[in-house]
Amino acid sequence: MVPLNGLDYIGIMTEALKKLIEAAKSANPSPEHREEQRRSFVYGNTHFENALITREMVDREAEKLAKEEK
């Protein structure tokens, strides 16, 4: 088997990425999955800025907001 050079690898990864993007376009996440992703995004961004932020804090605040919206 011939080893791939850097450009060959990029071409393969680009094709694989294109397939993943197309698959993602037709994905229909459940409301629960969207909420899980939203909280994960919030945690990742806030924890990056402040290491004292925990997932539990994000969950607690999300629950408070959900109660206020009802």
VMD Tcl script that builds the backbone (N, CA, C; Angstrom):
set m [mol new atoms 210]
animate dup $m
set s [atomselect $m all]
$s set {name element resname resid chain x y z} {
  {N N MET 1 A 0.848 -1.186 0.000}
  {CA C MET 1 A 0.000 0.000 0.000}
  {C C MET 1 A 0.884 1.236 0.000}
  {N N VAL 2 A 0.565 2.192 -0.831}
  {CA C VAL 2 A 1.331 3.426 -0.961}
  {C C VAL 2 A 0.862 4.403 0.119}
  {N N PRO 3 A 1.805 4.961 0.889}
  {CA C PRO 3 A 1.391 5.929 1.914}
  {C C PRO 3 A 0.825 7.200 1.278}
  {N N LEU 4 A -0.147 7.777 1.949}
  {CA C LEU 4 A -0.753 9.016 1.455}
  {C C LEU 4 A 0.136 10.202 1.791}
  {N N ASN 5 A 0.212 11.140 0.866}
  {CA C ASN 5 A 0.914 12.376 1.207}
  {C C ASN 5 A -0.102 13.323 1.833}
  {N N GLY 6 A 0.341 14.454 2.300}
  {CA C GLY 6 A -0.536 15.401 2.982}
  {C C GLY 6 A -1.717 15.851 2.154}
  {N N LEU 7 A -1.512 16.092 0.877}
  {CA C LEU 7 A -2.597 16.564 0.017}
  {C C LEU 7 A -3.645 15.490 -0.217}
  {N N ASP 8 A -3.217 14.237 -0.358}
  {CA C ASP 8 A -4.182 13.151 -0.513}
  {C C ASP 8 A -5.073 13.060 0.714}
  {N N TYR 9 A -4.478 13.176 1.863}
  {CA C TYR 9 A -5.219 13.083 3.122}
  {C C TYR 9 A -6.247 14.208 3.220}
  {N N ILE 10 A -5.868 15.414 2.822}
  {CA C ILE 10 A -6.790 16.553 2.857}
  {C C ILE 10 A -7.965 16.302 1.919}
  {N N GLY 11 A -7.701 15.762 0.743}
  {CA C GLY 11 A -8.775 15.463 -0.199}
  {C C GLY 11 A -9.754 14.453 0.354}
  {N N ILE 12 A -9.249 13.415 1.005}
  {CA C ILE 12 A -10.110 12.396 1.612}
  {C C ILE 12 A -10.922 13.008 2.739}
  {N N MET 13 A -10.291 13.799 3.576}
  {CA C MET 13 A -10.996 14.424 4.692}
  {C C MET 13 A -12.046 15.412 4.191}
  {N N THR 14 A -11.752 16.107 3.119}
  {CA C THR 14 A -12.717 17.051 2.564}
  {C C THR 14 A -13.959 16.310 2.087}
  {N N GLU 15 A -13.790 15.192 1.415}
  {CA C GLU 15 A -14.934 14.398 0.952}
  {C C GLU 15 A -15.733 13.862 2.137}
  {N N ALA 16 A -15.039 13.368 3.149}
  {CA C ALA 16 A -15.721 12.852 4.335}
  {C C ALA 16 A -16.487 13.976 5.030}
  {N N LEU 17 A -15.882 15.147 5.101}
  {CA C LEU 17 A -16.543 16.290 5.725}
  {C C LEU 17 A -17.773 16.708 4.937}
  {N N LYS 18 A -17.687 16.699 3.624}
  {CA C LYS 18 A -18.838 17.032 2.783}
  {C C LYS 18 A -19.998 16.084 3.053}
  {N N LYS 19 A -19.695 14.780 3.185}
  {CA C LYS 19 A -20.738 13.794 3.469}
  {C C LYS 19 A -21.377 14.053 4.833}
  {N N LEU 20 A -20.565 14.378 5.820}
  {CA C LEU 20 A -21.096 14.663 7.159}
  {C C LEU 20 A -21.972 15.908 7.155}
  {N N ILE 21 A -21.559 16.918 6.435}
  {CA C ILE 21 A -22.346 18.154 6.355}
  {C C ILE 21 A -23.691 17.882 5.699}
  {N N GLU 22 A -23.696 17.109 4.642}
  {CA C GLU 22 A -24.955 16.770 3.968}
  {C C GLU 22 A -25.870 15.972 4.898}
  {N N ALA 23 A -25.297 15.046 5.655}
  {CA C ALA 23 A -26.094 14.261 6.597}
  {C C ALA 23 A -26.661 15.162 7.697}
  {N N ALA 24 A -25.875 16.124 8.154}
  {CA C ALA 24 A -26.320 17.031 9.212}
  {C C ALA 24 A -27.470 17.921 8.741}
  {N N LYS 25 A -27.491 18.256 7.470}
  {CA C LYS 25 A -28.554 19.106 6.930}
  {C C LYS 25 A -29.931 18.456 7.067}
  {N N SER 26 A -29.977 17.141 7.018}
  {CA C SER 26 A -31.260 16.453 7.103}
  {C C SER 26 A -31.562 15.935 8.506}
  {N N ALA 27 A -30.673 16.183 9.454}
  {CA C ALA 27 A -30.900 15.728 10.823}
  {C C ALA 27 A -32.029 16.525 11.452}
  {N N ASN 28 A -32.837 15.855 12.251}
  {CA C ASN 28 A -33.955 16.501 12.917}
  {C C ASN 28 A -33.877 16.162 14.410}
  {N N PRO 29 A -33.088 16.930 15.175}
  {CA C PRO 29 A -32.908 16.602 16.592}
  {C C PRO 29 A -34.196 16.819 17.392}
  {N N SER 30 A -34.338 16.020 18.418}
  {CA C SER 30 A -35.499 16.162 19.298}
  {C C SER 30 A -35.322 17.431 20.141}
  {N N PRO 31 A -36.411 17.945 20.700}
  {CA C PRO 31 A -36.283 19.111 21.587}
  {C C PRO 31 A -35.336 18.849 22.759}
  {N N GLU 32 A -35.344 17.629 23.268}
  {CA C GLU 32 A -34.451 17.282 24.379}
  {C C GLU 32 A -32.988 17.342 23.950}
  {N N HIS 33 A -32.721 16.845 22.744}
  {CA C HIS 33 A -31.346 16.868 22.245}
  {C C HIS 33 A -30.888 18.308 21.998}
  {N N ARG 34 A -31.774 19.133 21.455}
  {CA C ARG 34 A -31.428 20.545 21.227}
  {C C ARG 34 A -31.116 21.244 22.545}
  {N N GLU 35 A -31.901 20.957 23.580}
  {CA C GLU 35 A -31.661 21.563 24.891}
  {C C GLU 35 A -30.337 21.085 25.471}
  {N N GLU 36 A -30.046 19.802 25.316}
  {CA C GLU 36 A -28.774 19.258 25.784}
  {C C GLU 36 A -27.603 19.942 25.077}
  {N N GLN 37 A -27.719 20.132 23.775}
  {CA C GLN 37 A -26.668 20.793 23.007}
  {C C GLN 37 A -26.532 22.259 23.398}
  {N N ARG 38 A -27.662 22.912 23.644}
  {CA C ARG 38 A -27.632 24.322 24.045}
  {C C ARG 38 A -26.895 24.482 25.371}
  {N N ARG 39 A -27.222 23.616 26.327}
  {CA C ARG 39 A -26.563 23.686 27.635}
  {C C ARG 39 A -25.079 23.374 27.527}
  {N N SER 40 A -24.738 22.415 26.696}
  {CA C SER 40 A -23.334 22.073 26.501}
  {C C SER 40 A -22.570 23.258 25.908}
  {N N PHE 41 A -23.188 23.932 24.946}
  {CA C PHE 41 A -22.579 25.106 24.335}
  {C C PHE 41 A -22.377 26.215 25.370}
  {N N VAL 42 A -23.408 26.458 26.171}
  {CA C VAL 42 A -23.317 27.495 27.209}
  {C C VAL 42 A -22.212 27.156 28.196}
  {N N TYR 43 A -22.189 25.913 28.646}
  {CA C TYR 43 A -21.156 25.513 29.602}
  {C C TYR 43 A -19.763 25.688 29.003}
  {N N GLY 44 A -19.574 25.194 27.798}
  {CA C GLY 44 A -18.252 25.276 27.174}
  {C C GLY 44 A -17.755 26.699 27.035}
  {N N ASN 45 A -18.643 27.597 26.650}
  {CA C ASN 45 A -18.238 28.984 26.461}
  {C C ASN 45 A -18.052 29.742 27.767}
  {N N THR 46 A -18.905 29.469 28.748}
  {CA C THR 46 A -18.766 30.186 30.022}
  {C C THR 46 A -17.626 29.621 30.853}
  {N N HIS 47 A -17.457 28.313 30.831}
  {CA C HIS 47 A -16.368 27.710 31.603}
  {C C HIS 47 A -15.008 28.133 31.051}
  {N N PHE 48 A -14.951 28.332 29.757}
  {CA C PHE 48 A -13.719 28.797 29.118}
  {C C PHE 48 A -13.306 30.156 29.693}
  {N N GLU 49 A -14.297 31.013 29.932}
  {CA C GLU 49 A -14.030 32.350 30.458}
  {C C GLU 49 A -13.883 32.362 31.976}
  {N N ASN 50 A -14.565 31.432 32.653}
  {CA C ASN 50 A -14.563 31.418 34.114}
  {C C ASN 50 A -14.589 29.966 34.575}
  {N N ALA 51 A -13.463 29.467 35.043}
  {CA C ALA 51 A -13.331 28.065 35.436}
  {C C ALA 51 A -14.210 27.694 36.628}
  {N N LEU 52 A -14.784 28.672 37.297}
  {CA C LEU 52 A -15.661 28.382 38.435}
  {C C LEU 52 A -17.066 27.949 37.992}
  {N N ILE 53 A -17.401 28.160 36.736}
  {CA C ILE 53 A -18.709 27.756 36.214}
  {C C ILE 53 A -18.742 26.236 36.109}
  {N N THR 54 A -19.841 25.634 36.591}
  {CA C THR 54 A -20.004 24.176 36.519}
  {C C THR 54 A -21.220 23.837 35.662}
  {N N ARG 55 A -21.284 22.587 35.239}
  {CA C ARG 55 A -22.454 22.122 34.488}
  {C C ARG 55 A -23.713 22.228 35.344}
  {N N GLU 56 A -23.552 21.958 36.627}
  {CA C GLU 56 A -24.702 22.048 37.527}
  {C C GLU 56 A -25.247 23.473 37.574}
  {N N MET 57 A -24.362 24.450 37.559}
  {CA C MET 57 A -24.807 25.845 37.555}
  {C C MET 57 A -25.586 26.157 36.282}
  {N N VAL 58 A -25.093 25.686 35.162}
  {CA C VAL 58 A -25.768 25.912 33.884}
  {C C VAL 58 A -27.138 25.239 33.906}
  {N N ASP 59 A -27.201 24.004 34.396}
  {CA C ASP 59 A -28.476 23.295 34.467}
  {C C ASP 59 A -29.463 24.022 35.378}
  {N N ARG 60 A -28.991 24.467 36.514}
  {CA C ARG 60 A -29.851 25.166 37.465}
  {C C ARG 60 A -30.434 26.437 36.839}
  {N N GLU 61 A -29.602 27.216 36.175}
  {CA C GLU 61 A -30.078 28.455 35.550}
  {C C GLU 61 A -31.015 28.171 34.381}
  {N N ALA 62 A -30.738 27.119 33.630}
  {CA C ALA 62 A -31.615 26.750 32.510}
  {C C ALA 62 A -32.995 26.348 33.030}
  {N N GLU 63 A -33.027 25.622 34.135}
  {CA C GLU 63 A -34.303 25.230 34.727}
  {C C GLU 63 A -35.074 26.457 35.217}
  {N N LYS 64 A -34.364 27.409 35.812}
  {CA C LYS 64 A -35.013 28.652 36.256}
  {C C LYS 64 A -35.632 29.382 35.068}
  {N N LEU 65 A -34.883 29.503 33.999}
  {CA C LEU 65 A -35.392 30.181 32.805}
  {C C LEU 65 A -36.603 29.465 32.214}
  {N N ALA 66 A -36.549 28.138 32.221}
  {CA C ALA 66 A -37.672 27.372 31.667}
  {C C ALA 66 A -38.938 27.590 32.489}
  {N N LYS 67 A -38.806 27.685 33.801}
  {CA C LYS 67 A -39.962 27.934 34.672}
  {C C LYS 67 A -40.527 29.336 34.435}
  {N N GLU 68 A -39.644 30.317 34.227}
  {CA C GLU 68 A -40.082 31.694 34.005}
  {C C GLU 68 A -40.843 31.827 32.687}
  {N N GLU 69 A -40.488 31.029 31.686}
  {CA C GLU 69 A -41.123 31.107 30.377}
  {C C GLU 69 A -42.535 30.540 30.371}
  {N N LYS 70 A -42.857 29.711 31.338}
  {CA C LYS 70 A -44.190 29.081 31.374}
  {C C LYS 70 A -45.238 29.993 31.912}
}
mol reanalyze $m
mol bondsrecalc $m
mol representation Tube
mol addrep $m
